[in-house]
Amino acid sequence: MREITLSDVDDIATGAAVLGTGGGGDPHIGRLLAGAALRAYGTVSMVPLDEVPPDATVMPVAMMGAPTVMVEKVPSVEQAAQAAVALAKYLGRELTHIACAEAGGVNSLIPVVAAAQLGLPLVDADGMGRAFPEIQMVLPTLYGIRATPMSIADEKGNHGILDTVDNRWAERLARTATVEMGCSAMISTYAMTGTQARDSLVPGTLSLCGELGALVREARAEHSDPVDAIVTRLGGRRLFSGKVVDVSRRTSTGFAVGTAELAGMDGYVGNLLLRFQNEHLVAEVDGTVVASVPDLICVLDRETGKAITTEALRFGQRVAVISAPSDPRWHTPAGLELAGPRYFGYDHEPVRG
Amino acid sequence: MREITLSDVDDIATGAAVLGTGGGGDPHIGRLLAGAALRAYGTVSMVPLDEVPPDATVMPVAMMGAPTVMVEKVPSVEQAAQAAVALAKYLGRELTHIACAEAGGVNSLIPVVAAAQLGLPLVDADGMGRAFPEIQMVLPTLYGIRATPMSIADEKGNHGILDTVDNRWAERLARTATVEMGCSAMISTYAMTGTQARDSLVPGTLSLCGELGALVREARAEHSDPVDAIVTRLGGRRLFSGKVVDVSRRTSTGFAVGTAELAGMDGYVGNLLLRFQNEHLVAEVDGTVVASVPDLICVLDRETGKAITTEALRFGQRVAVISAPSDPRWHTPAGLELAGPRYFGYDHEPVRG
């Protein structure tokens, strides 16, 4: 895919929600925002990661906040571009490329919106190869790239620039600002050169999102199993099929935190418990961990193959739970320190799904 | 006073703590910081408000946070100048004058520190003629001068720029950042022109601080009553003398909030109750309000005349409570809306002390 047109938006949103592992925003919101932007400003050209010029100035943009709030407080189309422009102005650099910080139903589409508005190319990549809940949890952190200076803006017109001593402090200060701004905010962070982008981002993420979305759409048309198609494409496996029998979720310090319990069906026995903080972190079957961060744990509608975000989990849904390998850099010691199970308070080694 | 030398620091800190009405920081910290800066960088020249050139760029600097924390987490001398410089850089304007946002044991001295470091003149004025707990509570707000863009920095090196839709939002976002930064932060806010400064600031505040401090010092030397000297100079009155019999104080959302109760002595009967949020807001004798914001309520040591900040109130202290008139602009409808009793949740008209 070398450009993104209106007809690509549906597939990208569908696929991005799979890689969002429960977080990254509701794909319906992502579709609405990107659709409006592409209708208003035309198509967006997409640049493969290895073709980004070394001296490019690449600015990722994203929504920060609790998914539970982001579905009710829809960001305005203007905000996305403003965040990137404010950061470029502060840095005194000319913005050349927009990038994607994380894969997700909203966060893969916000960069499309910004790129369309600004008439700038979009890098076919992202910072994680999935979604994670905190700002510092991107591969660029492993390469010493700083999250700040970063810009942050709300829908009311309040905005700011943060410059912190490390990426954990960027998370802390941006999170409290986000909570005060009403639990969601637009950010531009990890401004980087083309060389840094080529080193540190995950290549091809937006294309992969589009591909996953197309697989789901085609499987439905052909009456084949969309879940199988996704599992095969991602090199993952099906962990469980079941019915949602319990969801416990609260919005805490700007995150959607909770658990969901599924009762086995289709030959799967016992119960599967999902533990999440915006994204699914751990899956347990009858008390045994069967998959965990940094690998992907995705909850898909058993019939349609569409990803169900953590804020959309409801009693009675029939779902398939799959796992898929993360970018291998997340399994290095430094990667695990940043986003492994122990960081999130789980006292066990990562379990590959 | 046309310049501030090391020998002026004690008096200014003493007097500023009186006008701080319980807040504005511990004068001991202010003395230490200003003393270190003046020893390192030499004297500071002070400009009367009506001599500030109309096209000057005036930047007030201050500490924001709970006084209970500010006494334990002493700011570094470098921070004060950094906040002003960061804001000037963001605005793209050349900084010509440092100003004082509020009177207080720390907040009258922080501008001295910044002016010494930067070799810039200090305006003999402040934004309130006293101390108030929230950012928007300065006379410049009444003149439509914006609190933002403002800079904020902590002692670890984290810093940021906020730009908000109004001064109340500046307070909200800066307060949450301050809390996350450890309940105290250095800010530069209300950048203004010389003309704006001349319109909106309270003239002569730093000179008045020095004068009050000298009165206290001289009364002690002459064995006369320092409390009387302060009351006379401020055109105020003595409300009460008593012993502190109860103090209830907590650090809540970045403020020191509480009450103190005094049992009458020296002929004063009944009990006086002080209600404070960083600063003293209301004084009641046996349930009747005898003084309230926006006028000044100051607690002074009955013997030495030295102001006692709200965080330094202790059981057993023998104190005098005085009131003094605020700048008359605080009694206009707009001034009362900003910092009158009802803003703080007290359902009564302001009571002049």
Interface residues (C-beta under 8 A of the other chain):
Chain A: Y90 K156 G157 N158 H159 G160 I161 L162 D163 T164 V165 W169 R172 L173 T176 A177 V179 E180 M181
Chain B: Y90 K156 G157 N158 H159 G160 I161 L162 D163 T164 V165 W169 R172 L173 T176 A177 V179 E180 M181
